[in-house]
Amino acid sequence: MSNYKLLTPGPLTTTEAVKQEMLKDRCTWDDDYKNVTQVIRKQLLALAHVEEPEYTTVLMQGSGSFVVESVLTTAIGDNDKVLILTNGAYGERIVEMANVLKLQHVVYSVPYDEQPSSLEVQAFLEKDASITHVAVVHCETTTGILNPIKEIGEVVHLFDKTFIVDAMSSFGGVPMDVSNLHIDFCISSANKCIQGVPGFGFVIANTKALEKCKGQARSVALDLYSQWEVMKQDGKWRFTSPTHVVAAFAKALEELIDEGGIDARHKRYAHNNHILRSRLSVLGFEAYVSKELQSPIITTFLFPHNEFTFEHFYQEMKKAGFVIYPGKLTDVDTFRIGNIGDIHEEDMLTLCEVIENYMVVKTNEN
């Protein structure tokens, strides 16, 4: 396979140094390896602007959805009820998980190009005192919209509920003070803005909230509390961990710190996104989400005209060295372009030139 630039929301383009870390085999029981896990756990707390013992970090094998499900099955008991906010496919996946896990839940849904309202969340909590948890996706990569977790978190905190945030595509790329945002369970993945590779995710959890979860999980492998009980001792994972992926993630964390931390990475991502939106707008590509709601992670674009064919466009971009994403909407035709990972200004400028040339050629052909 060619070494394409992945303009996707994860897996994404990683640095050569991150890739090199996966060329060495490691033993899960070795103290050096377990120490890597412990260092990662502490570094993630620092990035979230929290400290032990108020917060703790748990790493969990699997994709991001595995980790979301581990939180749902562990944190929400039989007598609890979760309010799930949705404005995209990933919020809807949380609803699907709640149905399969048979969790008591209620759904507050808004259109894909709108943010959920903190006032509506307040209305739900005032109306239904049985709600104990609130769950929301921070960056909904269906569209690229960034949801207002600060305002929602303030309402959740006011009503003394447990706040679950799927920060899969935002943590590491968008500055977040987890404690000040009143987040009890902040969920993300190795292959997103930290710029590692797929294989595990992590939860930055309020320790008191996690301690309440003992014995609640409906799964053995996805029991977040049991994972934490073992891991907090010396860094040992309960079951076989993705050693190569963990080593790559440790290197990715080093690179994030060397770049200047999350603030610097956010600035780079936002600059990438600005180039993309502004240059494509001139070419007739309208963004699905308004500028003020746009995350710096991924952008959804409407098809520019009826004759536009995504498959042809995709293949031409791939020939030029860029892999983009199809849309995930059902009501309108869209495609998505991500700008996270080891992607810089020169990459975005080259991509935009490729798209400009493509549009000229297609216009002349027609």
C-alpha positions as CSV (number, residue, x, y, z in Angstrom):
1,M,0.0,0.0,0.0
2,S,1.1,3.5,-0.7
3,N,1.9,5.9,2.2
4,Y,-1.1,8.1,1.9
5,K,-1.9,11.1,4.1
6,L,-5.0,10.1,6.0
7,L,-7.4,13.0,6.2
8,T,-9.7,11.1,8.5
9,P,-10.7,11.5,12.2
10,G,-8.6,8.4,13.2
11,P,-6.8,6.2,12.3
12,L,-4.7,9.1,11.2
13,T,-1.3,9.9,9.8
14,T,1.4,9.2,12.4
15,T,5.0,10.3,12.5
16,E,7.8,8.0,11.6
17,A,9.0,7.9,15.2
18,V,5.6,6.6,16.4
19,K,5.7,3.9,13.8
20,Q,9.2,2.9,14.8
21,E,8.2,2.2,18.3
22,M,6.1,-0.7,17.1
23,L,9.1,-2.6,15.7
24,K,10.1,-3.8,19.1
25,D,8.4,-6.7,21.0
26,R,7.5,-6.2,24.7
27,C,6.3,-8.4,27.5
28,T,3.1,-7.5,29.3
29,W,4.5,-8.7,32.7
30,D,7.8,-6.8,32.4
31,D,8.3,-4.0,34.9
32,D,9.6,-1.7,32.2
33,Y,6.5,-2.1,30.2
34,K,4.2,-1.8,33.2
35,N,6.0,1.4,34.0
36,V,5.2,2.8,30.6
37,T,1.5,2.2,31.4
38,Q,1.9,4.1,34.6
39,V,3.7,7.0,33.0
40,I,0.9,7.2,30.3
41,R,-1.7,7.3,33.0
42,K,-0.1,10.2,34.8
43,Q,0.6,12.1,31.6
44,L,-3.1,11.9,30.6
45,L,-4.1,13.3,33.9
46,A,-1.8,16.3,33.4
47,L,-3.2,16.9,29.9
48,A,-6.7,16.9,31.5
49,H,-5.5,19.4,34.1
50,V,-6.5,17.1,37.0
51,E,-4.5,15.2,39.6
52,E,-4.7,12.1,41.8
53,P,-6.5,11.3,44.0
54,E,-9.4,13.3,42.7
55,Y,-9.1,11.7,39.2
56,T,-7.6,8.6,37.9
57,T,-6.9,7.1,34.4
58,V,-7.9,3.7,33.2
59,L,-6.7,2.2,29.9
60,M,-8.9,-0.3,28.1
61,Q,-8.3,-2.5,25.1
62,G,-10.3,-2.1,21.9
63,S,-11.5,0.7,19.7
64,G,-13.1,3.9,21.0
65,S,-16.6,2.3,21.0
66,F,-15.3,-0.5,23.2
67,V,-14.3,2.1,25.8
68,V,-17.6,4.0,25.6
69,E,-19.4,0.8,26.2
70,S,-17.1,-0.1,29.1
71,V,-18.1,3.2,30.8
72,L,-21.8,2.7,30.1
73,T,-21.9,-0.9,31.4
74,T,-19.8,0.0,34.5
75,A,-21.0,3.4,35.5
76,I,-24.8,3.0,35.0
77,G,-26.4,0.6,37.5
78,D,-29.8,-1.1,37.2
79,N,-31.5,1.6,39.2
80,D,-29.9,4.4,37.3
81,K,-31.1,6.3,34.3
82,V,-29.1,8.1,31.7
83,L,-30.1,11.1,29.6
84,I,-28.3,10.7,26.2
85,L,-27.8,13.8,24.0
86,T,-27.6,13.1,20.3
87,N,-26.9,15.2,17.1
88,G,-25.0,12.6,15.1
89,A,-24.2,8.9,14.5
90,Y,-21.9,8.6,17.6
91,G,-24.5,9.9,20.0
92,E,-26.9,7.5,18.4
93,R,-24.4,4.7,18.9
94,I,-24.5,5.4,22.6
95,V,-28.3,5.0,22.4
96,E,-27.8,1.7,20.6
97,M,-25.5,0.5,23.4
98,A,-28.0,1.6,26.1
99,N,-30.7,-0.5,24.3
100,V,-28.5,-3.6,24.1
101,L,-27.3,-3.2,27.7
102,K,-30.9,-2.6,28.7
103,L,-30.1,0.6,30.5
104,Q,-32.9,2.9,31.6
105,H,-32.5,5.9,29.4
106,V,-34.1,8.9,27.7
107,V,-32.9,10.6,24.5
108,Y,-32.7,14.3,23.8
109,S,-32.0,14.6,20.0
110,V,-31.4,17.7,17.8
111,P,-30.7,18.0,14.1
112,Y,-27.2,17.1,13.0
113,D,-26.2,20.7,12.3
114,E,-27.4,22.0,15.7
115,Q,-26.0,21.9,19.2
116,P,-28.0,20.5,22.1
117,S,-29.1,23.2,24.5
118,S,-28.1,23.3,28.1
119,L,-31.5,24.9,28.9
120,E,-33.2,21.8,27.4
121,V,-30.9,19.6,29.4
122,Q,-32.0,21.5,32.5
123,A,-35.7,21.0,31.5
124,F,-35.1,17.2,31.2
125,L,-33.5,17.1,34.7
126,E,-36.2,19.2,36.2
127,K,-38.9,17.1,34.7
128,D,-37.4,13.7,35.5
129,A,-35.7,13.3,38.9
130,S,-34.9,9.7,38.2
131,I,-32.2,10.7,35.7
132,T,-28.8,10.0,37.4
133,H,-26.4,10.4,34.4
134,V,-26.0,12.6,31.4
135,A,-24.0,11.5,28.3
136,V,-22.9,13.6,25.3
137,V,-20.4,13.4,22.5
138,H,-18.0,16.4,22.6
139,C,-16.9,16.5,18.9
140,E,-19.5,14.7,16.8
141,T,-17.4,13.5,13.9
142,T,-20.5,12.7,11.9
143,T,-20.4,16.4,11.0
144,G,-17.5,18.0,12.8
145,I,-19.7,19.9,15.1
146,L,-18.4,20.8,18.6
147,N,-20.9,20.5,21.4
148,P,-21.1,22.9,24.3
149,I,-19.9,20.6,27.1
150,K,-19.0,23.6,29.4
151,E,-22.6,24.8,29.5
152,I,-24.1,21.3,29.7
153,G,-21.6,20.4,32.4
154,E,-22.6,23.3,34.6
155,V,-26.2,22.2,34.5
156,V,-25.3,18.6,35.2
157,H,-23.2,19.7,38.1
158,L,-26.1,21.9,39.4
159,F,-28.3,18.9,39.6
160,D,-25.6,16.7,41.1
161,K,-25.7,14.1,38.2
162,T,-22.9,12.1,36.8
163,F,-21.4,13.6,33.5
164,I,-20.1,11.2,30.8
165,V,-18.4,12.9,27.9
166,D,-17.3,11.0,24.7
167,A,-14.3,13.1,23.9
168,M,-13.0,10.6,21.4
169,S,-12.2,13.1,18.6
170,S,-11.4,16.1,20.8
171,F,-9.2,15.2,23.7
172,G,-5.6,16.1,23.0
173,G,-6.7,18.5,20.2
174,V,-9.0,20.8,22.1
175,P,-8.0,22.2,25.4
176,M,-10.1,20.7,28.2
177,D,-10.0,21.2,32.0
178,V,-11.9,18.0,33.0
179,S,-12.6,19.0,36.6
180,N,-13.8,22.6,35.7
181,L,-16.0,21.0,33.1
182,H,-17.5,18.8,35.8
183,I,-16.8,15.7,33.8
184,D,-16.9,12.4,35.7
185,F,-15.9,10.1,32.9
186,C,-13.9,11.6,29.9
187,I,-13.4,9.0,27.2
188,S,-11.0,9.1,24.3
189,S,-8.8,6.8,22.1
190,A,-5.2,6.3,21.3
191,N,-5.6,6.9,17.6
192,K,-7.2,10.4,17.7
193,C,-5.7,13.7,18.7
194,I,-2.8,12.2,20.7
195,Q,-1.8,10.8,17.3
196,G,-1.1,7.2,18.2
197,V,-2.4,4.1,16.5
198,P,-5.6,2.0,17.1
199,G,-5.8,-0.6,19.7
200,F,-6.9,0.9,23.0
201,G,-8.7,3.8,24.6
202,F,-8.7,5.5,28.0
203,V,-11.0,7.0,30.5
204,I,-10.1,9.9,32.8
205,A,-12.5,9.3,35.7
206,N,-13.5,11.0,38.8
207,T,-12.2,8.6,41.4
208,K,-15.2,8.8,43.7
209,A,-17.6,8.2,40.8
210,L,-15.5,5.2,39.7
211,E,-15.4,3.7,43.2
212,K,-19.2,3.6,43.2
213,C,-19.2,1.3,40.2
214,K,-17.8,-1.8,41.8
215,G,-19.8,-4.9,40.8
216,Q,-22.1,-3.1,38.4
217,A,-20.6,-4.1,35.0
218,R,-22.6,-6.4,32.8
219,S,-19.4,-7.5,31.1
220,V,-16.2,-9.2,32.2
221,A,-13.8,-7.8,29.6
222,L,-15.3,-4.3,29.7
223,D,-15.5,-3.9,33.4
224,L,-13.9,-0.6,33.8
225,Y,-13.8,-0.8,37.6
226,S,-12.0,-4.2,37.7
227,Q,-9.6,-2.9,35.0
228,W,-8.7,0.0,37.3
229,E,-8.4,-2.1,40.4
230,V,-5.7,-4.2,38.7
231,M,-4.0,-1.4,36.7
232,K,-3.6,1.1,39.6
233,Q,-1.4,-1.3,41.5
234,D,1.6,-1.4,39.2
235,G,0.4,-0.8,35.6
236,K,-0.6,-4.4,34.8
237,W,-3.5,-4.8,32.5
238,R,-6.0,-7.5,33.4
239,F,-5.9,-9.2,30.0
240,T,-3.4,-9.1,27.2
241,S,-2.7,-5.5,26.3
242,P,-1.7,-4.2,22.8
243,T,1.9,-3.7,23.7
244,H,3.1,-2.3,20.4
245,V,0.2,0.2,20.4
246,V,0.9,1.3,24.0
247,A,4.6,1.9,23.1
248,A,3.6,4.0,20.1
249,F,1.2,6.0,22.2
250,A,3.9,6.7,24.8
251,K,6.0,8.2,21.9
252,A,3.0,10.1,20.6
253,L,2.6,11.7,24.1
254,E,6.2,12.7,24.0
255,E,5.7,14.3,20.6
256,L,2.6,16.2,21.9
257,I,4.5,17.6,24.8
258,D,7.4,18.6,22.4
259,E,5.0,20.3,20.1
260,G,4.0,22.6,23.0
261,G,1.1,20.7,24.4
262,I,-2.6,20.7,23.6
263,D,-2.8,24.5,23.1
264,A,-0.1,24.3,20.3
265,R,-1.7,21.3,18.7
266,H,-5.1,22.9,18.8
267,K,-3.6,26.0,17.1
268,R,-2.2,23.8,14.3
269,Y,-5.4,21.9,13.8
270,A,-7.5,25.1,13.8
271,H,-5.1,26.6,11.2
272,N,-5.4,23.5,9.0
273,N,-9.2,23.7,9.3
274,H,-9.3,27.4,8.4
275,I,-7.3,26.7,5.2
276,L,-9.6,23.9,4.3
277,R,-12.9,25.7,4.8
278,S,-11.8,29.0,3.3
279,R,-10.2,27.5,0.1
280,L,-13.0,25.0,-0.6
281,S,-15.6,27.6,0.0
282,V,-14.2,29.6,-3.0
283,L,-14.6,26.4,-5.1
284,G,-18.3,26.0,-4.2
285,F,-18.0,23.5,-1.4
286,E,-20.4,24.5,1.3
287,A,-19.6,23.3,4.8
288,Y,-22.5,21.5,6.5
289,V,-21.8,23.0,9.9
290,S,-21.7,26.8,10.5
291,K,-18.3,28.3,11.2
292,E,-19.1,29.1,14.8
293,L,-20.1,25.5,15.6
294,Q,-17.2,23.9,13.6
295,S,-14.6,21.9,15.5
296,P,-10.9,22.0,14.4
297,I,-11.0,18.2,13.8
298,I,-13.1,17.3,10.7
299,T,-15.3,19.2,8.3
300,T,-18.4,17.9,6.4
301,F,-18.9,19.4,3.0
302,L,-22.0,19.3,0.8
303,F,-21.7,18.0,-2.7
304,P,-21.0,21.2,-4.9
305,H,-23.5,20.2,-7.6
306,N,-25.8,17.3,-8.8
307,E,-23.2,15.9,-11.2
308,F,-20.6,15.5,-8.4
309,T,-19.6,11.9,-7.8
310,F,-17.9,11.2,-4.5
311,E,-16.4,7.9,-5.6
312,H,-14.6,9.5,-8.6
313,F,-13.5,12.4,-6.4
314,Y,-12.2,10.0,-3.7
315,Q,-10.1,8.0,-6.2
316,E,-8.6,11.1,-7.7
317,M,-7.7,12.4,-4.2
318,K,-6.2,9.0,-3.4
319,K,-4.1,9.1,-6.6
320,A,-2.7,12.4,-5.4
321,G,-1.8,10.9,-2.0
322,F,-4.8,11.9,0.2
323,V,-7.4,9.6,1.7
324,I,-10.6,11.4,2.7
325,Y,-13.9,10.2,4.3
326,P,-17.4,9.6,2.9
327,G,-20.3,11.4,4.5
328,K,-22.3,9.8,7.4
329,L,-25.5,11.7,6.9
330,T,-28.8,10.3,5.5
331,D,-30.7,13.4,4.5
332,V,-28.1,15.1,2.3
333,D,-25.1,14.1,0.2
334,T,-21.8,14.9,1.9
335,F,-18.2,13.9,2.3
336,R,-15.8,14.7,5.1
337,I,-12.2,15.8,5.3
338,G,-10.2,15.5,8.6
339,N,-7.2,17.7,9.4
340,I,-5.8,16.0,12.6
341,G,-2.8,13.8,12.8
342,D,0.7,14.6,11.5
343,I,-0.9,17.0,9.0
344,H,0.6,20.5,8.5
345,E,-0.1,23.7,6.6
346,E,1.8,22.5,3.5
347,D,-0.3,19.3,3.4
348,M,-3.5,21.3,3.5
349,L,-2.3,23.7,0.8
350,T,-1.3,20.9,-1.4
351,L,-4.7,19.2,-0.9
352,C,-6.5,22.4,-1.8
353,E,-4.5,22.8,-5.0
354,V,-5.3,19.2,-6.0
355,I,-9.0,19.9,-5.4
356,E,-8.8,23.1,-7.4
357,N,-7.2,21.3,-10.3
358,Y,-9.8,18.6,-10.1
359,M,-12.7,21.1,-10.2
360,V,-11.2,22.8,-13.2
361,V,-10.7,19.6,-15.1
362,K,-14.3,18.4,-14.3
363,T,-15.7,21.8,-15.3
364,N,-13.9,21.6,-18.7
365,E,-15.1,18.1,-19.2
366,N,-18.7,19.1,-18.7
